[in-house]
Amino acid sequence: MRKILFIILLIVVIIALLFFITSNLNPEKPQNLTGDLATLKSLNPLNSDIRTIAICNETNFCQDYKITCSNGQVIEKMPIKDAVVQHSEDWKDTRNIDYENLCT
C-alpha cells in the first residue's frame, strides 16, 4: 500500500514539474520585460507610448491617469483605480503641464 501511495505521489510531483517547466517556456509570453520605452513600443501593435499623469481640478483634487499616445495624439485616457489625492485649498500645482497636449 505504501509503495502505491509513493508511486502516485511521485507521478503527481513529476506532472507538476513538467507543467511548471513548460509554462515557463511559452514562446508567446514576453520573457525580458525591462520597462524601457523601446520594449514597450515593440510589444504594442499600435507603436504607441504609455505614460501616467496626475490631473488636478480647480478644487485641488488629483486623479492619476494612464495616457496612451500615438503620433502625438491621445488614444486612451484611463483613470487609475484608487490613485487619487485631495490637496488642501492653499496647495499650488508647480508642474508645468499642458493638459491640452498630454502626448507632446
NORDAGI-V525244 format. One line per field, one symbol per residue. ss: DSSP state (h for helix, s for strand, l for the rest). A space follows every 10 residues. Layout:
ss = ???
This chain:
ss = lhhhhhhhhh hhhhhhhhhh hhhlllllll llllllhhhh hhhlllllss ssssssllll ssssssssss llssssssss ssssssllll llllllllll llll
